[in-house]
Amino acid sequence: MRFEDSRNLPSFPSESPTLHRLVSEAQAKGKTGTALGEALVPELLQKYGEWGFFNFFAQPNVLDIDAELRGTKRVPQ
């Protein structure tokens, strides 16, 4: 995402709740890890694919939210 392009700003706050919802729904269907990312990245690509670095961050973000919702995300102390 390029913040210097103000057209991206209105959609940015909606990305996190959308990602949490999609991951939660996929988890309920038994998806985890790489399979979860493979299932969700194409859907996220349709909505957020024009953001700079989307391809670089999409899979890691899905995996982070997966770990966060399962309570296994490592948090620096």
GIZIVEN-V642255 format. One record per pair of residues at least 12 apart in sequence whose C-alpha atoms are under 10 Angstrom apart, sorted by the first residue. I is the first residue (numbers start at 1). J is the second residue. D is the distance in whole Angstrom. If there is no record, write none. Layout:
i->I j->J d->D
i->I j->J d->D
//
This chain:
i->1 j->48 d->9
i->1 j->49 d->9
i->1 j->50 d->8
i->1 j->51 d->4
i->1 j->52 d->4
i->1 j->53 d->6
i->1 j->54 d->7
i->1 j->57 d->10
i->2 j->50 d->9
i->2 j->51 d->6
i->2 j->52 d->6
i->2 j->53 d->9
i->3 j->51 d->9
i->3 j->52 d->9
i->5 j->51 d->10
i->8 j->48 d->9
i->8 j->50 d->9
i->8 j->51 d->7
i->8 j->52 d->10
i->11 j->47 d->9
i->11 j->48 d->8
i->12 j->48 d->9
i->12 j->51 d->10
i->15 j->44 d->9
i->15 j->47 d->9
i->15 j->48 d->8
i->16 j->61 d->10
i->16 j->65 d->9
i->18 j->44 d->9
i->19 j->40 d->9
i->19 j->41 d->10
i->19 j->44 d->8
i->19 j->58 d->10
i->19 j->61 d->8
i->19 j->62 d->7
i->19 j->65 d->8
i->19 j->66 d->10
i->20 j->61 d->10
i->20 j->62 d->8
i->20 j->65 d->6
i->20 j->66 d->8
i->20 j->68 d->9
i->20 j->69 d->8
i->21 j->65 d->10
i->22 j->36 d->10
i->22 j->39 d->10
i->22 j->40 d->7
i->22 j->43 d->9
i->22 j->44 d->9
i->22 j->62 d->9
i->22 j->65 d->10
i->22 j->66 d->10
i->23 j->36 d->7
i->23 j->37 d->9
i->23 j->39 d->10
i->23 j->40 d->8
i->23 j->62 d->7
i->23 j->63 d->9
i->23 j->64 d->10
i->23 j->65 d->7
i->23 j->66 d->6
i->23 j->67 d->10
i->23 j->69 d->8
i->24 j->65 d->9
i->24 j->66 d->8
i->24 j->69 d->7
i->24 j->70 d->9
i->26 j->39 d->8
i->26 j->40 d->8
i->26 j->66 d->9
i->27 j->66 d->8
i->27 j->69 d->9
i->27 j->70 d->9
i->31 j->66 d->9
i->32 j->62 d->10
i->32 j->63 d->8
i->32 j->66 d->7
i->32 j->67 d->9
i->32 j->70 d->10
i->33 j->59 d->10
i->33 j->60 d->10
i->33 j->62 d->9
i->33 j->63 d->6
i->33 j->64 d->10
i->33 j->66 d->7
i->33 j->67 d->9
i->34 j->59 d->8
i->34 j->60 d->10
i->34 j->62 d->9
i->34 j->63 d->8
i->35 j->63 d->10
i->36 j->59 d->9
i->36 j->62 d->8
i->36 j->63 d->8
i->36 j->66 d->8
i->37 j->58 d->8
i->37 j->59 d->5
i->37 j->60 d->8
i->37 j->61 d->9
i->37 j->62 d->6
i->37 j->63 d->7
i->37 j->66 d->9
i->38 j->59 d->8
i->38 j->62 d->9
i->40 j->58 d->9
i->40 j->59 d->9
i->40 j->62 d->8
i->41 j->54 d->10
i->41 j->55 d->9
i->41 j->58 d->6
i->41 j->59 d->7
i->41 j->61 d->10
i->41 j->62 d->8
i->42 j->58 d->10
i->44 j->58 d->8
i->44 j->62 d->10
i->45 j->58 d->8
//
